[in-house]
């Protein structure tokens, strides 16, 4: 699984479940029947999730197959790469750290 994480040099506290690990953000995995994009921002930011659902319908003719933070694509050719690029630019590293700390303090 390819992971985009916040390194300890930017967020020394790390992931609260396992502080020796960097803070998780986005992962890409090849599963048996699909390609999965795990974006933690979609899990904790309702506005971002709603934006993504609305935009996905404009960028793909296929039904959105999604879990809490997991977007599943059945084939490589159906991934709306431009939309994924915009999604990735919606949250900066510092924004993610701030959001994570707000969620973790609850």
C-alpha positions as CSV (number, residue, x, y, z in Angstrom):
1,X,0.0,0.0,0.0
2,X,1.4,3.4,-1.0
3,X,1.0,5.9,1.9
4,X,1.1,9.6,2.1
5,X,1.6,10.4,5.7
6,X,2.6,13.4,7.8
7,X,6.2,12.8,8.8
8,X,7.3,13.0,12.5
9,X,9.4,16.1,11.6
10,X,6.2,18.0,10.9
11,X,4.0,16.2,13.5
12,X,6.1,14.6,16.2
13,X,3.1,13.2,18.1
14,X,2.4,10.8,15.3
15,X,-0.7,8.6,15.0
16,X,-2.5,8.5,18.4
17,X,-3.0,4.7,18.2
18,X,0.7,4.1,17.6
19,X,2.8,7.3,18.1
20,X,5.9,5.6,16.6
21,X,4.0,5.7,13.3
22,X,3.5,8.9,11.3
23,X,0.1,10.5,11.1
24,X,-2.0,8.8,8.4
25,X,-3.5,10.8,5.6
26,X,-4.0,9.1,2.2
27,X,-3.3,5.6,1.1
28,X,-3.6,3.8,-2.2
29,X,-4.0,0.0,-2.4
30,X,-4.5,-2.7,-4.9
31,X,-7.0,-5.1,-3.5
32,X,-8.2,-8.4,-5.2
33,X,-11.2,-6.9,-6.9
34,X,-10.6,-3.2,-6.9
35,X,-8.2,-0.3,-6.5
36,X,-8.8,1.6,-3.2
37,X,-8.0,5.2,-2.3
38,X,-8.2,5.8,1.4
39,X,-8.6,9.5,2.2
40,X,-8.9,10.3,5.9
41,X,-10.2,13.8,5.2
42,X,-13.4,12.3,3.7
43,X,-13.9,10.4,6.9
44,X,-13.8,13.4,9.2
45,X,-14.9,16.4,7.1
46,X,-18.6,16.1,6.1
47,X,-18.4,19.1,3.8
48,X,-15.5,17.5,1.9
49,X,-17.4,14.2,1.6
50,X,-20.5,15.9,0.2
51,X,-18.3,17.9,-2.2
52,X,-16.6,14.7,-3.4
53,X,-19.9,12.8,-3.9
54,X,-21.4,15.7,-5.9
55,X,-18.3,16.1,-8.0
56,X,-17.8,12.4,-8.6
57,X,-21.2,12.2,-10.3
58,X,-20.0,14.9,-12.7
59,X,-16.7,13.1,-13.5
60,X,-17.8,9.5,-13.7
61,X,-20.6,7.5,-15.4
62,X,-20.2,4.8,-12.7
63,X,-21.8,4.6,-9.4
64,X,-19.7,5.7,-6.4
65,X,-18.5,2.7,-4.5
66,X,-17.3,4.0,-1.1
67,X,-16.8,3.1,2.5
68,X,-16.1,5.6,5.4
69,X,-12.8,6.7,3.9
70,X,-12.3,4.2,1.1
71,X,-13.2,4.9,-2.5
72,X,-13.2,1.7,-4.6
73,X,-12.5,1.6,-8.3
74,X,-13.2,-1.6,-10.2
75,X,-10.7,-0.8,-13.0
76,X,-7.8,1.6,-13.5
77,X,-9.6,3.2,-16.5
78,X,-12.5,4.4,-14.5
79,X,-10.6,6.5,-12.0
80,X,-11.3,10.2,-12.4
81,X,-7.7,11.3,-11.9
82,X,-8.4,15.0,-12.3
83,X,-11.0,14.8,-9.5
84,X,-8.6,12.9,-7.3
85,X,-6.0,15.6,-7.9
86,X,-8.4,18.3,-6.8
87,X,-9.4,16.2,-3.8
88,X,-5.7,15.9,-2.8
89,X,-5.3,19.7,-3.1
90,X,-8.3,20.5,-0.9
91,X,-6.4,19.9,2.4
92,X,-2.9,21.1,3.2
93,X,-0.6,19.2,5.6
94,X,-1.1,21.9,8.2
95,X,-4.9,21.8,7.7
96,X,-4.9,18.0,8.2
97,X,-2.8,18.3,11.4
98,X,-5.3,20.9,12.8
99,X,-8.3,18.8,11.8
100,X,-6.7,15.7,13.3
101,X,-6.0,17.4,16.6
102,X,-9.5,18.8,16.8
103,X,-10.9,15.3,16.2
104,X,-8.5,13.6,18.6
105,X,-9.3,15.9,21.5
106,X,-12.9,15.0,21.4
